[in-house]
Amino acid sequence: MYQEYRPSRFQILPPVVKNLLIVNGIMYLATVVIGEKFGYDLSQYLGLHFFSSEYFYPHQFVTHLFMHGSFLHIFSNMLGLWMFGNMLENLWGGKRFLIYYLVCGLGAAFIHTLFTWYEIEQVRHAVETFAAQANTVDFKLFLNHYKGYVLSEQYEYINNFYSQWQQSPNDLTFINDSINIANEILKNKTDVATVGASGAVFGILLAFGMLFPNTIIYIYFAIPMKAKYFVILYGLFELYSGFQNSPTDNVAHFAHLGGMLFGFIMIKWWAKRNRQQFY
């Protein structure tokens, strides 16, 4: 007979999970209030930016773990932290659980940064290729491929620009402006802020699947599945989605995989050092 695991009551939450839930909730509330009242986006300062962005600061590797972009984003992450982190902290203790959580989060940020570097270089190469022989046809193709990096406030201007350029395709002013727009789109990609505890939560999910492989969990609280199969399927889905590399997809799939990878390494390392006490 396999052990069943359903979400437990908040009253028995261990302290680290409870405090992580509280801190994340406070930060999300602060983001909403400060954004609405003062018009300042906290994620611009606390979200993780790429090294070459003017908005990058080293502290963002930690602070981005406590920032979320929407209610659904924080709800899903905190639900995962609550459901699976509860069991792990009770097994490991607060200190080991917190170390694991932070290492998975930092590892996720590291892998995500590497993949972001690859993506930025792809866009940079596309900009340089377009700039070498800028024309209306290639400009349209460039926009269609990287439309996910165009800011909402830029759409109208770019559409008007393109319509006017079509009337004078050989005008050097339009050609130079099109190259500037392409570079602006590259800058948009560089300046994207990554937020969320997803990498750390995916590490927790991986640990749960490894330590409680035959435990039954309930997807959407209705569909039963063994933890090990759920983790494998979810990991494969993230890998597939990551390699799809769609500019319109704003989910950091390789950050999720990075959290799982670093979680796997930590679990194997701990188990090798002290197998009896670890389990």
Helices and strands as residue ranges (DSSP letters): G 10-12, H 15-38, H 43-46, H 60-63, G 64-66, H 71-92, H 94-132, H 136-145, G 147-149, G 152-154, H 155-167, H 172-190, H 198-211, E 216-219, E 223-226, H 227-244, H 253-273, H 275-278
